Amino acid sequence: MWALAISVLLYAAWAQAKYVWPAKSDFLEDMLAIQSGAVKFGFTDLVGSCDLGFNQPGRQSSAEWVRAAFHDAITHNKAKGTGGLDISIMFETERPENKGVAFNNTVNDMHSFFSPRASGSDLLALALVAAVAGCGGPRIQLRMGRIDASAAGPAGVPEPEHDLASTLAAFTNAGFSQEDMIAMVACGHTLGGVQSVDFPDITGGTPSNSHKVPFDRTAAAFDTAVVNEYLQGDGVNPLVFGHNQTTNSDKRIFAADGNATMSRLRDPQEFRSTCGTVFQRLIDTVPSTVQLSEPIDIVDVKPYIDKLELATTPNQLALAGKIRVRTTKGTGRDADSLQVSLRLLDRSGKSSHLDAPRMRWRSGQSEGFFGETFTWYEFATQVNAVAGLKSFTIHLKDASGAEPVHDNGGHGYPLNDQVLYMQSRSCQGPVANGNMTFTIGAAVRKSAIGDANDKVAVKMAHKIHQTGAVLPRIVIQPLSMVASGISTAEGYVHYSLNVSTYAPEWSTTFDIELQSKKGTVASEFHPTVALENC
């Protein structure tokens, strides 16, 4: 499921520490927070249980996601400030150091979620965070702001046959110490194993997709088994206990400091803590020109606007949406007794009450990692279009009668009734000559239009194929909308536009903007996948 489209005047700066809705991070926060239940966003469906591989023999998506992030980031050059987590791996899959289909599998997994709000490299960071959490590992913070590479980066991922000195040099070049190296390999190799089709000399036996030798006996659990089996000298890791000492790279790495680090990692709490720290540093390893945001926190109370447009009823605006309330144990919120409502504020400052009853589907509950629980409440109403809408606050009333008010840090939750996306007047057409055409409708309040030089435009995010890469690049195309000549009694002018995009990449997003001397008013991040056929 896409993050739902929202109409706003201004977006909060994405790098700010305190969350204010709406934020550029909302799309990634949705995928970080919600994993299953009444409403979900689908990212971790690709991992499912820790050993899931989409019925592909030998595939373990969680392990592939961790491995892909490592291979992508470890070629960072700290001294030069180049490389790091930039998803350049998608251009590097033909290199011997990146054998196998795991990397293209992983990048392809990111494809459906790739958007102007989620770069491929941010999604790869999320993939590691989600894989580790889904397998029972530690909580790792997610930041956004990574910029995708447009070409391959330097080679230099350590390989099994490399000696200890060259392997350590690669980690040092990327800004990691010997202790970091040992921990990162142990943490990464608590999941998955070695594929025989990629490394038959290491695994032995007849190469096949289903023949994989695990790194430890609990390859689908984030635990210390990989450490314990190594220290006990009784394990299955083919890079420790393999028949060829030349390719026993884990054995050389683990013993690099006389087993001091591995002995420390035997303690489960130490293992979790160290793995969390070293993986955090790995995904935050980026080029020096990239500034990452503050960590994305799970939002306690978050609104979603599904609809804000002219209603079919004359002189009315239709408003509909949802409120997501975090009801995890310890929050003090009981979903069964909680009553949720909104206080709507119109353009003149007059307020009105709107109830938001609990969603009935699956009792309105969604689940996240680490025991997080969320409950959904829905609302829908029509209001006088001339009076309009300016903002709202959210009220949570519990069994005691207490009614805390959530006001978005004192700002109220903004509603933009100046530029309306008219989904009811928008649709997707047939495919012709390899392209799909969309009809996009908008309604703009007359009072917001200054003069004839003001322009209403669509900014369409086109996904353009990149030679040699699974993931496309995004090019934003600004296109002027045309006034239809229809001026409504509610004080709006209708606009429309037909726009085409490459059919195989038809699932994308677009913004609608009013550009004037007063500034820009935007209705942003609308998914084409939500459009019905024309």
Buried (B, 14 or more C-beta within 10 A) or exposed (E): BBBBBBBBBEBBEBBEEEBBBBBBBBBBBBBBBBBBBBBBBBBBEBBBEBBBBEEEEBBBBBBBBBBBBBBBBBBBBBEEEBBBBBBBBBBBBEBEBBBBBBBBBBBBBBBBBBBBBBBBBBBBBBBBBBBBBBBBBBEBBBBBBBBBBEEBBEEBBBBBEBEBEEBBBBBBBBBBEBBBBBBBBBBBBBBBBBBBBBBBBBBBEEBEBEBBBBBBBBBBBBBBBBBBBBBEEEBBBBBBBBEEEEBBBBBBBBBBBEBEBBEBBBEEEBBBEBBBBBBBBBBBBBBEEBEBBBBBBBBBBBBBBBBBBBBEEEBBBBBBBBBBBBBBEEEEBEBEEBBBBBBBBBBEEEEBEBEBEBBEEEEBBBBBBEEBBBBBBBBEBBBBBBBBBBBBBBBBBBEEEEEEEBBBEEEBBBBBBBBBBBBBBBBBBEEEEEBBBBBBBBBBBEEBBEEEEBEBBBBBBBBEEBEEBBBBBBEEEEBEBEBBEEEBEBBBBBBBBEBBBBBEBBBBBBBBBBBBEEEEBBBBBBBBEBBEEE
